Amino acid sequence: MLLFLGMLKFVSQKTCLLIFLVGWSISLSAQEEAIIKRLNQVTKPILTLRPDSGFQDISFLSDALDGKEVIALGEVTHGTREVFDYKDRLVRYLVSNLNYKTIVFEADNVGLESLDNYINGKIDSAPMSSNYKGLFAWLRAYNAKAKDDDKVHLYGLELREFSPAIDKVLALNKALGQGDKEIFLEIKNTPFNRIDKKQLAKFRTACTHLPESLHRNMLIQLIDNYYKFIGKQRSTIGVRDAFMAENAIALKESSKDKKMIIWAHNGHVAKSSLYGKPAMGEYLSKAFGDKYYVIATDINKGNVSVIVVGAKNGANALQSLYYPDVDSDKAYEYYFKQCNYKNFILDVRAAMKDDQLRQFLTEPKEMRMIGGLSTPVNKKLSIADNFDMIVYLNETNSL
């Protein structure tokens, strides 16, 4: 009898525990379902990823972007086909429908000069990545029909190499002093990884003798950046952002058209200090206030072109790497992937009008944040604090 009662007590305890666990599971699932239901009410489906398609499904952007002067198009990775295609599509919409005529890239300014000459018909060919050929060909055709004041122009946000930058200095400054000229030529003829700090100090001094210009300032920035990290394989995330923000502001002020598109990684265009130092977007948000608008991209799973950290063959080249489905409820993508539309646009500002979505988008969660390297993969952040709109793509292919 005692044994029976003991067993009954044990079964009863297990039953109570099971009931508790089931109840907790149902409660959590209900919360998830409520968030997903609300997301389904505010997301807009992406009907096509083709850049050369019509814009009927994104015509709502005209109202969402009314009064904005700097539109940042972020990318969750530098190596995802669908992300590049959709950013290409957004650029075409912004140029043709909303009169954005200045486009700046997270890229070398001297390198972008030849591409600007190409899209403006000054030259018939220019070196370019195949990933951008469709966009640049479209811009060239657009400019061919546009008046001079309505033509699109391209710029880079920084300098990344000394040699082409020095070529431009020598071409523009014929009256350069002999001593300074010799210093420039010495740097130009020295392999980048063999330039020492003593040479950089002399180089910097020679640069200060140049007339004030954006190119001069970018060259000094590159010197300072390289001086800090000489001998290291790569710089710390966030170091370039202050420089890029300074250059973006200068480019906007110098351009005839005050409306600008910025093409860069999500981490650079974000409005907060995601990596311990202010992102470029944080500086721009302070400078332009509500006129600065960030459209970030996000993915759940798929192949991405990255440099694989710790690859066995030690290859420092892009490889296609598969990122699996996000299965953690502590990540935004966990909820996004369960929405009705596989690919969608989420207007964050509009969604924040819903109390539950405001809490969901404000509370920090993990979000895909893949750059040129295979790691890091995710970053804990608040979407509401960093981005105004999300372009979500459930599954991707590598470039």
DRENVO-154386 format. One record per residue (C-alpha): residue number from 1; z, x, y negated. Coordinates in Angstrom, 3 decimals, padded with zeros to 6 digits. Example, Ala and Ser with C-alpha at 12.3 -4.5 7.8 and 13.67 -1.06 7.14 Angstrom:
<pt pos="1" w="007.800" u="012.300" v="004.500"/>
<pt pos="2" w="007.140" u="013.670" v="001.060"/>
REM end
This chain:
<pt pos="1" w="000.000" u="000.000" v="000.000"/>
<pt pos="2" w="000.935" u="002.774" v="-002.418"/>
<pt pos="3" w="-002.292" u="004.565" v="-001.526"/>
<pt pos="4" w="-004.286" u="001.386" v="-002.230"/>
<pt pos="5" w="-002.559" u="000.882" v="-005.607"/>
<pt pos="6" w="-003.208" u="004.510" v="-006.515"/>
<pt pos="7" w="-006.875" u="004.156" v="-005.674"/>
<pt pos="8" w="-007.037" u="000.909" v="-007.655"/>
<pt pos="9" w="-005.476" u="002.652" v="-010.645"/>
<pt pos="10" w="-007.937" u="005.521" v="-010.363"/>
<pt pos="11" w="-010.933" u="003.168" v="-010.151"/>
<pt pos="12" w="-009.586" u="001.180" v="-013.093"/>
<pt pos="13" w="-009.272" u="004.329" v="-015.215"/>
<pt pos="14" w="-012.819" u="005.383" v="-014.322"/>
<pt pos="15" w="-014.103" u="001.899" v="-015.142"/>
<pt pos="16" w="-012.379" u="001.971" v="-018.543"/>
<pt pos="17" w="-013.799" u="005.412" v="-019.213"/>
<pt pos="18" w="-017.277" u="004.257" v="-018.200"/>
<pt pos="19" w="-017.039" u="001.206" v="-020.434"/>
<pt pos="20" w="-015.943" u="003.446" v="-023.326"/>
<pt pos="21" w="-018.827" u="005.857" v="-022.809"/>
<pt pos="22" w="-021.385" u="003.063" v="-022.504"/>
<pt pos="23" w="-020.047" u="001.442" v="-025.659"/>
<pt pos="24" w="-020.228" u="004.764" v="-027.548"/>
<pt pos="25" w="-023.773" u="005.361" v="-026.296"/>
<pt pos="26" w="-024.904" u="001.901" v="-027.396"/>
<pt pos="27" w="-023.314" u="002.410" v="-030.821"/>
<pt pos="28" w="-025.084" u="005.741" v="-031.361"/>
<pt pos="29" w="-028.395" u="004.344" v="-030.123"/>
<pt pos="30" w="-028.064" u="001.397" v="-032.487"/>
<pt pos="31" w="-027.587" u="003.789" v="-035.395"/>
<pt pos="32" w="-030.679" u="005.748" v="-034.408"/>
<pt pos="33" w="-032.683" u="002.570" v="-033.977"/>
<pt pos="34" w="-031.606" u="001.333" v="-037.402"/>
<pt pos="35" w="-032.800" u="004.557" v="-039.065"/>
<pt pos="36" w="-036.099" u="004.500" v="-037.187"/>
<pt pos="37" w="-036.601" u="000.819" v="-038.062"/>
<pt pos="38" w="-036.089" u="001.576" v="-041.743"/>
<pt pos="39" w="-038.397" u="004.586" v="-041.567"/>
<pt pos="40" w="-041.075" u="002.352" v="-040.051"/>
<pt pos="41" w="-040.761" u="000.071" v="-043.073"/>
<pt pos="42" w="-041.475" u="002.815" v="-045.608"/>
<pt pos="43" w="-043.810" u="005.303" v="-043.879"/>
<pt pos="44" w="-047.557" u="005.096" v="-044.401"/>
<pt pos="45" w="-049.929" u="006.013" v="-041.555"/>
<pt pos="46" w="-052.241" u="008.998" v="-041.786"/>
<pt pos="47" w="-055.536" u="007.488" v="-040.680"/>
<pt pos="48" w="-057.554" u="010.698" v="-040.650"/>
<pt pos="49" w="-057.010" u="014.441" v="-040.908"/>
<pt pos="50" w="-060.594" u="015.149" v="-041.943"/>
<pt pos="51" w="-060.770" u="016.694" v="-045.432"/>
<pt pos="52" w="-064.269" u="015.252" v="-046.016"/>
<pt pos="53" w="-063.220" u="011.646" v="-045.382"/>
<pt pos="54" w="-062.574" u="008.946" v="-047.958"/>
<pt pos="55" w="-059.257" u="008.570" v="-049.755"/>
<pt pos="56" w="-058.534" u="004.856" v="-049.287"/>
<pt pos="57" w="-055.398" u="005.472" v="-047.205"/>
<pt pos="58" w="-053.873" u="007.817" v="-049.801"/>
<pt pos="59" w="-054.830" u="005.957" v="-052.968"/>
<pt pos="60" w="-051.117" u="005.109" v="-053.391"/>
<pt pos="61" w="-050.621" u="008.740" v="-054.458"/>
<pt pos="62" w="-051.996" u="007.892" v="-057.890"/>
<pt pos="63" w="-048.866" u="005.890" v="-058.666"/>
<pt pos="64" w="-046.452" u="008.246" v="-056.888"/>
<pt pos="65" w="-047.799" u="011.268" v="-058.805"/>
<pt pos="66" w="-048.115" u="009.611" v="-062.192"/>
<pt pos="67" w="-046.799" u="011.950" v="-064.891"/>
<pt pos="68" w="-046.489" u="014.964" v="-062.579"/>
<pt pos="69" w="-047.869" u="018.284" v="-063.823"/>
<pt pos="70" w="-047.121" u="020.711" v="-060.985"/>
<pt pos="71" w="-047.786" u="019.510" v="-057.435"/>
<pt pos="72" w="-046.575" u="021.914" v="-054.738"/>
<pt pos="73" w="-048.240" u="021.513" v="-051.347"/>
<pt pos="74" w="-045.895" u="023.082" v="-048.831"/>
<pt pos="75" w="-046.704" u="024.141" v="-045.296"/>
<pt pos="76" w="-044.268" u="024.137" v="-042.391"/>
<pt pos="77" w="-046.216" u="027.039" v="-040.839"/>
<pt pos="78" w="-048.951" u="029.401" v="-041.980"/>
<pt pos="79" w="-050.825" u="028.950" v="-038.710"/>
<pt pos="80" w="-051.348" u="025.245" v="-038.014"/>
<pt pos="81" w="-054.815" u="023.698" v="-038.096"/>
<pt pos="82" w="-053.742" u="020.141" v="-038.928"/>
<pt pos="83" w="-051.489" u="021.289" v="-041.792"/>
<pt pos="84" w="-054.326" u="023.261" v="-043.410"/>
<pt pos="85" w="-056.781" u="020.404" v="-042.934"/>
<pt pos="86" w="-054.457" u="017.891" v="-044.539"/>
<pt pos="87" w="-053.575" u="020.154" v="-047.452"/>
<pt pos="88" w="-057.308" u="020.652" v="-047.930"/>
<pt pos="89" w="-057.690" u="016.851" v="-048.060"/>
<pt pos="90" w="-054.884" u="016.516" v="-050.604"/>
<pt pos="91" w="-056.412" u="019.200" v="-052.831"/>
<pt pos="92" w="-059.733" u="017.354" v="-052.847"/>
<pt pos="93" w="-057.974" u="014.125" v="-053.774"/>
<pt pos="94" w="-055.942" u="015.749" v="-056.564"/>
<pt pos="95" w="-059.013" u="017.457" v="-058.019"/>
<pt pos="96" w="-061.469" u="014.564" v="-057.826"/>
<pt pos="97" w="-059.129" u="011.629" v="-058.505"/>
<pt pos="98" w="-056.233" u="012.984" v="-060.583"/>
<pt pos="99" w="-057.954" u="015.790" v="-062.546"/>
<pt pos="100" w="-055.994" u="018.792" v="-061.290"/>
<pt pos="101" w="-058.052" u="021.862" v="-062.136"/>
<pt pos="102" w="-055.733" u="024.862" v="-061.606"/>
<pt pos="103" w="-054.893" u="025.890" v="-058.029"/>
<pt pos="104" w="-052.564" u="028.799" v="-057.315"/>
<pt pos="105" w="-051.924" u="030.273" v="-053.884"/>
<pt pos="106" w="-049.146" u="032.271" v="-052.283"/>
<pt pos="107" w="-051.626" u="035.155" v="-052.219"/>
<pt pos="108" w="-052.922" u="038.259" v="-053.987"/>
<pt pos="109" w="-054.124" u="037.586" v="-057.534"/>
<pt pos="110" w="-056.902" u="040.201" v="-057.488"/>
<pt pos="111" w="-058.165" u="038.857" v="-054.175"/>
<pt pos="112" w="-058.341" u="035.338" v="-055.617"/>
<pt pos="113" w="-060.511" u="036.540" v="-058.528"/>
<pt pos="114" w="-063.538" u="036.967" v="-056.278"/>
<pt pos="115" w="-062.929" u="033.526" v="-054.754"/>
<pt pos="116" w="-062.682" u="032.018" v="-058.240"/>
<pt pos="117" w="-065.999" u="033.665" v="-059.108"/>
<pt pos="118" w="-067.458" u="032.220" v="-055.903"/>
<pt pos="119" w="-066.416" u="028.609" v="-056.512"/>
<pt pos="120" w="-067.651" u="028.906" v="-060.108"/>
<pt pos="121" w="-071.105" u="030.106" v="-059.056"/>
<pt pos="122" w="-070.805" u="033.621" v="-060.501"/>
<pt pos="123" w="-071.352" u="035.215" v="-057.080"/>
<pt pos="124" w="-072.922" u="033.825" v="-053.916"/>
<pt pos="125" w="-070.408" u="035.146" v="-051.387"/>
<pt pos="126" w="-066.821" u="036.368" v="-051.230"/>
<pt pos="127" w="-064.474" u="037.532" v="-048.472"/>
<pt pos="128" w="-062.350" u="034.617" v="-047.309"/>
<pt pos="129" w="-060.465" u="033.340" v="-044.312"/>
<pt pos="130" w="-062.464" u="030.903" v="-042.196"/>
<pt pos="131" w="-059.558" u="028.461" v="-042.591"/>
<pt pos="132" w="-060.459" u="027.946" v="-046.271"/>
<pt pos="133" w="-064.259" u="027.991" v="-046.072"/>
<pt pos="134" w="-064.625" u="024.208" v="-046.091"/>
<pt pos="135" w="-062.346" u="023.792" v="-049.107"/>
<pt pos="136" w="-063.936" u="026.593" v="-051.140"/>
<pt pos="137" w="-067.434" u="025.325" v="-050.359"/>
<pt pos="138" w="-066.371" u="021.857" v="-051.555"/>
<pt pos="139" w="-064.864" u="023.322" v="-054.751"/>
<pt pos="140" w="-068.075" u="025.288" v="-055.388"/>
<pt pos="141" w="-070.140" u="022.094" v="-055.056"/>
<pt pos="142" w="-067.672" u="020.215" v="-057.295"/>
<pt pos="143" w="-067.821" u="022.884" v="-060.015"/>
<pt pos="144" w="-071.627" u="022.986" v="-059.904"/>
<pt pos="145" w="-071.678" u="019.427" v="-061.262"/>
<pt pos="146" w="-068.705" u="019.737" v="-063.630"/>
<pt pos="147" w="-068.668" u="020.654" v="-067.308"/>
<pt pos="148" w="-067.097" u="024.025" v="-068.151"/>
<pt pos="149" w="-063.787" u="022.491" v="-069.254"/>
<pt pos="150" w="-063.585" u="020.460" v="-066.035"/>
<pt pos="151" w="-064.222" u="023.287" v="-063.570"/>
<pt pos="152" w="-061.545" u="024.238" v="-061.056"/>
<pt pos="153" w="-060.047" u="027.747" v="-061.134"/>
<pt pos="154" w="-058.121" u="029.683" v="-058.477"/>
<pt pos="155" w="-055.291" u="032.184" v="-058.945"/>
<pt pos="156" w="-052.876" u="034.171" v="-056.806"/>
<pt pos="157" w="-049.139" u="034.117" v="-057.459"/>
<pt pos="158" w="-048.565" u="037.830" v="-056.896"/>
<pt pos="159" w="-050.058" u="041.250" v="-056.259"/>
<pt pos="160" w="-049.793" u="042.608" v="-052.727"/>
<pt pos="161" w="-051.783" u="045.835" v="-052.818"/>
<pt pos="162" w="-051.866" u="048.758" v="-055.246"/>
<pt pos="163" w="-055.460" u="049.939" v="-054.776"/>
<pt pos="164" w="-057.416" u="046.844" v="-055.942"/>
<pt pos="165" w="-054.869" u="046.250" v="-058.706"/>
<pt pos="166" w="-055.394" u="049.824" v="-059.947"/>
<pt pos="167" w="-059.169" u="049.378" v="-059.830"/>
<pt pos="168" w="-058.794" u="046.430" v="-062.165"/>
<pt pos="169" w="-056.491" u="048.402" v="-064.510"/>
<pt pos="170" w="-059.002" u="051.250" v="-064.733"/>
<pt pos="171" w="-061.885" u="048.835" v="-065.337"/>
<pt pos="172" w="-060.075" u="047.008" v="-068.146"/>
<pt pos="173" w="-058.443" u="050.006" v="-069.832"/>
<pt pos="174" w="-061.130" u="052.590" v="-070.606"/>
<pt pos="175" w="-058.940" u="054.256" v="-073.239"/>
<pt pos="176" w="-056.113" u="054.940" v="-070.765"/>
<pt pos="177" w="-054.388" u="058.296" v="-071.409"/>
<pt pos="178" w="-055.398" u="061.100" v="-069.079"/>
<pt pos="179" w="-051.868" u="061.599" v="-067.773"/>
<pt pos="180" w="-051.443" u="057.926" v="-066.923"/>
<pt pos="181" w="-054.934" u="057.799" v="-065.403"/>
<pt pos="182" w="-054.065" u="060.678" v="-063.076"/>
<pt pos="183" w="-050.907" u="058.856" v="-061.959"/>
<pt pos="184" w="-052.900" u="055.679" v="-061.205"/>
<pt pos="185" w="-055.481" u="057.648" v="-059.216"/>
<pt pos="186" w="-052.741" u="059.491" v="-057.301"/>
<pt pos="187" w="-051.212" u="056.182" v="-056.195"/>
<pt pos="188" w="-054.630" u="054.708" v="-055.397"/>
<pt pos="189" w="-055.473" u="057.654" v="-053.129"/>
<pt pos="190" w="-052.109" u="057.707" v="-051.323"/>
<pt pos="191" w="-051.666" u="055.502" v="-048.230"/>
<pt pos="192" w="-049.412" u="052.585" v="-049.080"/>
<pt pos="193" w="-046.724" u="053.548" v="-046.562"/>
<pt pos="194" w="-046.578" u="057.129" v="-047.828"/>
<pt pos="195" w="-045.826" u="056.420" v="-051.469"/>
<pt pos="196" w="-042.322" u="057.681" v="-052.243"/>
<pt pos="197" w="-039.779" u="056.531" v="-054.823"/>
<pt pos="198" w="-040.487" u="059.435" v="-057.190"/>
<pt pos="199" w="-044.172" u="058.465" v="-057.326"/>
<pt pos="200" w="-043.247" u="054.813" v="-057.844"/>
<pt pos="201" w="-041.016" u="055.692" v="-060.801"/>
<pt pos="202" w="-043.863" u="057.562" v="-062.518"/>
<pt pos="203" w="-046.266" u="054.758" v="-061.639"/>
<pt pos="204" w="-043.965" u="052.155" v="-063.181"/>
<pt pos="205" w="-043.626" u="054.123" v="-066.406"/>
<pt pos="206" w="-047.417" u="054.421" v="-066.654"/>
<pt pos="207" w="-047.723" u="050.641" v="-066.175"/>
<pt pos="208" w="-045.397" u="049.982" v="-069.118"/>
<pt pos="209" w="-047.949" u="051.761" v="-071.337"/>
<pt pos="210" w="-050.554" u="049.097" v="-070.505"/>
<pt pos="211" w="-051.184" u="046.159" v="-072.877"/>
<pt pos="212" w="-049.037" u="043.120" v="-072.106"/>
<pt pos="213" w="-050.772" u="040.849" v="-069.593"/>
<pt pos="214" w="-050.063" u="038.816" v="-066.478"/>
<pt pos="215" w="-051.797" u="041.452" v="-064.340"/>
<pt pos="216" w="-049.611" u="044.215" v="-065.807"/>
<pt pos="217" w="-046.463" u="042.184" v="-065.152"/>
<pt pos="218" w="-047.525" u="041.430" v="-061.561"/>
<pt pos="219" w="-048.182" u="045.132" v="-060.955"/>
<pt pos="220" w="-044.705" u="046.062" v="-062.192"/>
<pt pos="221" w="-043.242" u="043.315" v="-059.966"/>
<pt pos="222" w="-045.015" u="044.781" v="-056.935"/>
<pt pos="223" w="-043.668" u="048.239" v="-057.783"/>
<pt pos="224" w="-040.113" u="046.916" v="-058.126"/>
<pt pos="225" w="-040.408" u="044.931" v="-054.905"/>
<pt pos="226" w="-041.744" u="047.900" v="-052.977"/>
<pt pos="227" w="-039.133" u="050.239" v="-054.489"/>
<pt pos="228" w="-036.300" u="048.044" v="-053.189"/>
<pt pos="229" w="-037.631" u="047.808" v="-049.659"/>
<pt pos="230" w="-039.418" u="051.133" v="-049.222"/>
<pt pos="231" w="-038.978" u="052.365" v="-045.681"/>
<pt pos="232" w="-038.252" u="048.876" v="-044.323"/>
<pt pos="233" w="-040.667" u="046.839" v="-042.214"/>
<pt pos="234" w="-040.513" u="043.687" v="-044.307"/>
<pt pos="235" w="-038.636" u="042.276" v="-047.274"/>
<pt pos="236" w="-035.822" u="039.754" v="-047.189"/>
<pt pos="237" w="-036.767" u="036.073" v="-047.421"/>
<pt pos="238" w="-036.518" u="034.764" v="-050.976"/>
<pt pos="239" w="-036.954" u="038.062" v="-052.855"/>
<pt pos="240" w="-040.477" u="037.262" v="-054.068"/>
<pt pos="241" w="-039.638" u="033.783" v="-055.292"/>
<pt pos="242" w="-038.378" u="034.667" v="-058.771"/>
<pt pos="243" w="-041.541" u="036.680" v="-059.394"/>
<pt pos="244" w="-043.844" u="033.941" v="-058.099"/>
<pt pos="245" w="-042.080" u="031.327" v="-060.235"/>
<pt pos="246" w="-042.425" u="033.522" v="-063.325"/>
<pt pos="247" w="-046.136" u="033.952" v="-062.612"/>
<pt pos="248" w="-046.673" u="030.246" v="-061.895"/>
<pt pos="249" w="-045.141" u="029.351" v="-065.251"/>
<pt pos="250" w="-047.295" u="031.959" v="-067.020"/>
<pt pos="251" w="-050.451" u="030.705" v="-065.304"/>
<pt pos="252" w="-049.690" u="027.122" v="-066.227"/>
<pt pos="253" w="-049.097" u="028.051" v="-069.866"/>
<pt pos="254" w="-052.299" u="030.094" v="-070.069"/>
<pt pos="255" w="-054.595" u="027.568" v="-068.401"/>
<pt pos="256" w="-056.496" u="025.027" v="-070.457"/>
<pt pos="257" w="-055.584" u="022.286" v="-067.992"/>
<pt pos="258" w="-051.807" u="021.925" v="-067.752"/>
<pt pos="259" w="-051.892" u="020.222" v="-064.339"/>
<pt pos="260" w="-051.446" u="022.665" v="-061.473"/>
<pt pos="261" w="-051.501" u="022.660" v="-057.659"/>
<pt pos="262" w="-049.429" u="025.264" v="-055.791"/>
<pt pos="263" w="-050.335" u="026.119" v="-052.174"/>
<pt pos="264" w="-047.412" u="027.872" v="-050.450"/>
<pt pos="265" w="-044.867" u="027.672" v="-047.638"/>
<pt pos="266" w="-042.244" u="024.905" v="-047.598"/>
<pt pos="267" w="-039.522" u="027.532" v="-048.027"/>
<pt pos="268" w="-041.037" u="028.756" v="-051.306"/>
<pt pos="269" w="-041.680" u="025.357" v="-052.903"/>
<pt pos="270" w="-038.265" u="023.894" v="-051.938"/>
<pt pos="271" w="-035.938" u="022.948" v="-054.790"/>
<pt pos="272" w="-032.803" u="024.740" v="-053.565"/>
<pt pos="273" w="-031.613" u="028.129" v="-052.318"/>
<pt pos="274" w="-032.467" u="027.715" v="-048.659"/>
<pt pos="275" w="-032.120" u="031.396" v="-047.779"/>
<pt pos="276" w="-029.270" u="032.529" v="-050.005"/>
<pt pos="277" w="-031.459" u="033.132" v="-053.061"/>
<pt pos="278" w="-033.246" u="030.598" v="-055.272"/>
<pt pos="279" w="-036.618" u="029.513" v="-053.943"/>
<pt pos="280" w="-039.611" u="029.518" v="-056.282"/>
<pt pos="281" w="-039.365" u="025.737" v="-056.336"/>
<pt pos="282" w="-035.799" u="025.883" v="-057.630"/>
<pt pos="283" w="-036.964" u="027.827" v="-060.687"/>
<pt pos="284" w="-039.915" u="025.487" v="-061.190"/>
<pt pos="285" w="-037.734" u="022.402" v="-060.808"/>
<pt pos="286" w="-035.457" u="023.703" v="-063.559"/>
<pt pos="287" w="-038.427" u="024.609" v="-065.762"/>
<pt pos="288" w="-040.417" u="021.368" v="-065.367"/>
<pt pos="289" w="-037.849" u="018.799" v="-064.251"/>
<pt pos="290" w="-039.381" u="015.579" v="-062.891"/>
<pt pos="291" w="-042.873" u="016.910" v="-063.627"/>
<pt pos="292" w="-042.503" u="019.223" v="-060.615"/>
<pt pos="293" w="-043.273" u="017.394" v="-057.365"/>
<pt pos="294" w="-043.130" u="018.772" v="-053.817"/>
<pt pos="295" w="-045.187" u="017.463" v="-050.904"/>
<pt pos="296" w="-043.871" u="019.246" v="-047.802"/>
<pt pos="297" w="-045.399" u="019.191" v="-044.325"/>
<pt pos="298" w="-043.501" u="018.883" v="-041.048"/>
<pt pos="299" w="-044.373" u="019.035" v="-037.344"/>
<pt pos="300" w="-042.673" u="018.091" v="-034.096"/>
<pt pos="301" w="-044.478" u="020.144" v="-031.460"/>
<pt pos="302" w="-047.655" u="022.050" v="-030.709"/>
<pt pos="303" w="-049.383" u="025.404" v="-030.905"/>
<pt pos="304" w="-048.989" u="027.603" v="-033.973"/>
<pt pos="305" w="-050.518" u="030.973" v="-034.868"/>
<pt pos="306" w="-047.678" u="033.418" v="-035.540"/>
<pt pos="307" w="-046.760" u="037.063" v="-035.099"/>
<pt pos="308" w="-044.491" u="036.914" v="-032.069"/>
<pt pos="309" w="-041.240" u="038.750" v="-032.751"/>
<pt pos="310" w="-040.277" u="041.007" v="-029.831"/>
<pt pos="311" w="-043.616" u="040.627" v="-028.051"/>
<pt pos="312" w="-043.737" u="042.854" v="-024.966"/>
<pt pos="313" w="-047.017" u="044.438" v="-025.968"/>
<pt pos="314" w="-045.655" u="045.127" v="-029.452"/>
<pt pos="315" w="-048.782" u="043.654" v="-030.996"/>
<pt pos="316" w="-048.452" u="042.990" v="-034.706"/>
<pt pos="317" w="-051.186" u="040.361" v="-034.612"/>
<pt pos="318" w="-051.291" u="036.592" v="-034.729"/>
<pt pos="319" w="-050.928" u="034.853" v="-031.396"/>
<pt pos="320" w="-050.910" u="031.187" v="-030.433"/>
<pt pos="321" w="-047.372" u="030.123" v="-029.550"/>
<pt pos="322" w="-046.282" u="026.695" v="-028.305"/>
<pt pos="323" w="-043.271" u="025.038" v="-029.944"/>
<pt pos="324" w="-041.804" u="022.287" v="-027.725"/>
<pt pos="325" w="-040.817" u="018.741" v="-028.578"/>
<pt pos="326" w="-037.690" u="018.466" v="-030.779"/>
<pt pos="327" w="-034.951" u="016.837" v="-028.698"/>
<pt pos="328" w="-031.862" u="017.277" v="-030.886"/>
<pt pos="329" w="-030.561" u="014.293" v="-032.864"/>
<pt pos="330" w="-029.362" u="016.836" v="-035.440"/>
<pt pos="331" w="-032.995" u="017.390" v="-036.471"/>
<pt pos="332" w="-035.169" u="015.223" v="-038.727"/>
<pt pos="333" w="-038.102" u="015.485" v="-036.326"/>
<pt pos="334" w="-036.053" u="013.792" v="-033.581"/>
<pt pos="335" w="-036.196" u="010.590" v="-035.638"/>
<pt pos="336" w="-039.685" u="011.076" v="-037.048"/>
<pt pos="337" w="-041.261" u="011.433" v="-033.589"/>
<pt pos="338" w="-039.890" u="007.999" v="-032.580"/>
<pt pos="339" w="-041.543" u="006.160" v="-035.476"/>
<pt pos="340" w="-044.455" u="003.790" v="-034.933"/>
<pt pos="341" w="-046.997" u="006.111" v="-036.522"/>
<pt pos="342" w="-047.513" u="009.479" v="-034.849"/>
<pt pos="343" w="-048.703" u="010.981" v="-038.133"/>
<pt pos="344" w="-047.405" u="009.557" v="-041.392"/>
<pt pos="345" w="-046.501" u="010.086" v="-045.032"/>
<pt pos="346" w="-042.932" u="009.462" v="-046.169"/>
<pt pos="347" w="-042.346" u="008.940" v="-049.880"/>
<pt pos="348" w="-038.821" u="010.342" v="-050.070"/>
<pt pos="349" w="-038.077" u="008.969" v="-053.535"/>
<pt pos="350" w="-039.096" u="005.442" v="-052.513"/>
<pt pos="351" w="-037.155" u="005.686" v="-049.228"/>
<pt pos="352" w="-033.997" u="006.672" v="-051.111"/>
<pt pos="353" w="-033.749" u="003.121" v="-052.439"/>
<pt pos="354" w="-032.504" u="002.114" v="-048.987"/>
<pt pos="355" w="-028.812" u="002.996" v="-048.600"/>
<pt pos="356" w="-029.057" u="004.076" v="-044.963"/>
<pt pos="357" w="-032.179" u="006.158" v="-045.539"/>
<pt pos="358" w="-030.574" u="007.747" v="-048.583"/>
<pt pos="359" w="-027.718" u="008.947" v="-046.413"/>
<pt pos="360" w="-030.124" u="010.028" v="-043.654"/>
<pt pos="361" w="-032.356" u="012.036" v="-046.010"/>
<pt pos="362" w="-029.478" u="013.531" v="-047.999"/>
<pt pos="363" w="-027.250" u="014.711" v="-045.152"/>
<pt pos="364" w="-028.415" u="018.198" v="-044.076"/>
<pt pos="365" w="-030.214" u="018.341" v="-040.740"/>
<pt pos="366" w="-032.434" u="020.863" v="-039.050"/>
<pt pos="367" w="-036.096" u="020.909" v="-040.043"/>
<pt pos="368" w="-039.011" u="022.973" v="-038.764"/>
<pt pos="369" w="-039.428" u="026.026" v="-041.031"/>
<pt pos="370" w="-041.841" u="028.442" v="-039.331"/>
<pt pos="371" w="-043.521" u="031.127" v="-041.412"/>
<pt pos="372" w="-045.819" u="033.943" v="-040.375"/>
<pt pos="373" w="-043.361" u="035.089" v="-037.705"/>
<pt pos="374" w="-042.287" u="033.269" v="-034.544"/>
<pt pos="375" w="-038.679" u="033.191" v="-035.788"/>
<pt pos="376" w="-036.800" u="031.629" v="-037.453"/>
<pt pos="377" w="-037.942" u="028.197" v="-036.243"/>
<pt pos="378" w="-035.605" u="025.718" v="-037.951"/>
<pt pos="379" w="-033.543" u="025.564" v="-041.124"/>
<pt pos="380" w="-030.660" u="023.219" v="-041.907"/>
<pt pos="381" w="-031.418" u="021.462" v="-045.171"/>
<pt pos="382" w="-031.383" u="018.182" v="-047.039"/>
<pt pos="383" w="-034.837" u="016.690" v="-047.427"/>
<pt pos="384" w="-033.727" u="014.699" v="-050.472"/>
<pt pos="385" w="-032.532" u="017.845" v="-052.257"/>
<pt pos="386" w="-035.750" u="019.774" v="-051.658"/>
<pt pos="387" w="-038.827" u="017.603" v="-051.198"/>
<pt pos="388" w="-040.315" u="014.482" v="-052.805"/>
<pt pos="389" w="-042.737" u="013.574" v="-050.039"/>
<pt pos="390" w="-043.164" u="014.506" v="-046.367"/>
<pt pos="391" w="-046.470" u="014.702" v="-044.493"/>
<pt pos="392" w="-045.420" u="014.482" v="-040.842"/>
<pt pos="393" w="-047.717" u="015.538" v="-037.988"/>
<pt pos="394" w="-046.409" u="014.936" v="-034.496"/>
<pt pos="395" w="-048.538" u="017.411" v="-032.542"/>
<pt pos="396" w="-050.575" u="020.366" v="-033.751"/>
<pt pos="397" w="-053.007" u="023.098" v="-032.792"/>
<pt pos="398" w="-053.023" u="026.710" v="-033.916"/>
<pt pos="399" w="-055.483" u="028.123" v="-036.430"/>
REM end
